[in-house]
Amino acid sequence: MKVRESGMPAQDQWEAFFDPEQILDELGLTSACADVIEFGCGYGTFTLPAAARISGTLHAFDVEPEMLAAAAARAVECRLPNIKFTLRDFVANGSGLPDSGIDYAMVFNILHCERPVELLREIWRNLAAGGTLAIVHWNHDDETPRGPPLAIRPRPEQCSQWAEAAGFVPAGTVRNLPPHHYGMTLRKPDLG
Ligand SMILES: C[S@@+](CC[C@H](N)C(=O)[O-])C[C@H]1O[C@@H](n2cnc3c(N)ncnc32)[C@H](O)[C@@H]1O
């Protein structure tokens, strides 16, 4: 099931809201990461710069064929062969990837979904012990030119509560990502 309020405006309008390189820096995505998963890749706004910095494969999922095709065409243009694009409803079907094989998960502008803790549990399953969950979402308290309705738009504290309910522990402070977003990271604990 497509996440409520997850439709996209035109690409240039969407991409004016972000500085993806700066956001990925803030959220600690470096070449030390091998395999990455992205839930809802959209136009590939974050997929492409993320794939360019990691040493492994970026598994990008989207339920909309047009989104996936647009992002995949950009990956070819940018010569980024380490992205595996998959047309899949991750709400209904999860990622289909094996347990514990992923270092870093990107959950950007999608955590206003209907059952966030269920999605976060699937991400917890995907991540290796010590792996990072990165969340980006629209600010709640500012006037924003887009974003889901405030009634379903989570604040950072709400995201933390959901992530902790799914088994994650906080890893760092909430980041302000101007002009309209915040970001945060949590970790799957390494119990070994
Ligand atoms: C608001 S956009 C965000 C895209 C990207 N994460 C970004 O921040 O640029 C959400 C994306 O998630 C996709 N999506 C929504 N529900 C989905 C589902 N159930 N399974 C896979 N993709 C989904 C939408 O098609 C859309 O491309």
Ligand as a Chemical Component Dictionary entry (heavy atoms), coordinates in Angstrom:
data_LIG
# 
_chem_comp.id                   LIG 
_chem_comp.type                 NON-POLYMER 
_chem_comp.pdbx_formal_charge   0 
_chem_comp.three_letter_code    LIG 
# 
loop_
_chem_comp_atom.comp_id 
_chem_comp_atom.atom_id 
_chem_comp_atom.alt_atom_id 
_chem_comp_atom.type_symbol 
_chem_comp_atom.charge 
_chem_comp_atom.model_Cartn_x 
_chem_comp_atom.model_Cartn_y 
_chem_comp_atom.model_Cartn_z 
_chem_comp_atom.pdbx_ordinal 
LIG C1  C1  C 0  7.781  11.776 -0.327 1  
LIG S1  S1  S 1  8.651  10.727 -1.416 2  
LIG C2  C2  C 0  10.317 10.796 -0.741 3  
LIG C3  C3  C 0  11.357 10.284 -1.698 4  
LIG C4  C4  C 0  12.777 10.281 -1.162 5  
LIG N1  N1  N 0  12.876 9.488  0.036  6  
LIG C5  C5  C 0  13.231 11.688 -0.900 7  
LIG O1  O1  O 0  13.207 12.112 0.268  8  
LIG O2  O2  O -1 13.622 12.377 -1.872 9  
LIG C6  C6  C 0  8.132  9.110  -0.914 10 
LIG C7  C7  C 0  8.427  8.010  -1.927 11 
LIG O3  O3  O 0  8.066  6.747  -1.337 12 
LIG C8  C8  C 0  7.382  5.982  -2.292 13 
LIG N2  N2  N 0  6.494  5.059  -1.597 14 
LIG C9  C9  C 0  5.334  5.351  -0.953 15 
LIG N3  N3  N 0  4.776  4.252  -0.443 16 
LIG C10 C10 C 0  5.590  3.218  -0.763 17 
LIG C11 C11 C 0  5.534  1.804  -0.528 18 
LIG N4  N4  N 0  4.523  1.262  0.156  19 
LIG N5  N5  N 0  6.534  1.024  -1.011 20 
LIG C12 C12 C 0  7.566  1.591  -1.721 21 
LIG N6  N6  N 0  7.673  2.930  -1.985 22 
LIG C13 C13 C 0  6.692  3.723  -1.506 23 
LIG C14 C14 C 0  6.637  7.010  -3.150 24 
LIG O4  O4  O 0  6.314  6.480  -4.416 25 
LIG C15 C15 C 0  7.643  8.166  -3.213 26 
LIG O5  O5  O 0  8.504  8.060  -4.312 27 
# 
loop_
_chem_comp_bond.comp_id 
_chem_comp_bond.atom_id_1 
_chem_comp_bond.atom_id_2 
_chem_comp_bond.value_order 
_chem_comp_bond.pdbx_ordinal 
LIG C1  S1  SING 1  
LIG S1  C2  SING 2  
LIG S1  C6  SING 3  
LIG C2  C3  SING 4  
LIG C3  C4  SING 5  
LIG C4  N1  SING 6  
LIG C4  C5  SING 7  
LIG C5  O1  DOUB 8  
LIG C5  O2  SING 9  
LIG C6  C7  SING 10 
LIG C7  O3  SING 11 
LIG C7  C15 SING 12 
LIG O3  C8  SING 13 
LIG C8  N2  SING 14 
LIG C8  C14 SING 15 
LIG N2  C9  SING 16 
LIG N2  C13 SING 17 
LIG C9  N3  DOUB 18 
LIG N3  C10 SING 19 
LIG C10 C11 SING 20 
LIG C10 C13 DOUB 21 
LIG C11 N4  SING 22 
LIG C11 N5  DOUB 23 
LIG N5  C12 SING 24 
LIG C12 N6  DOUB 25 
LIG N6  C13 SING 26 
LIG C14 O4  SING 27 
LIG C14 C15 SING 28 
LIG C15 O5  SING 29 
# 
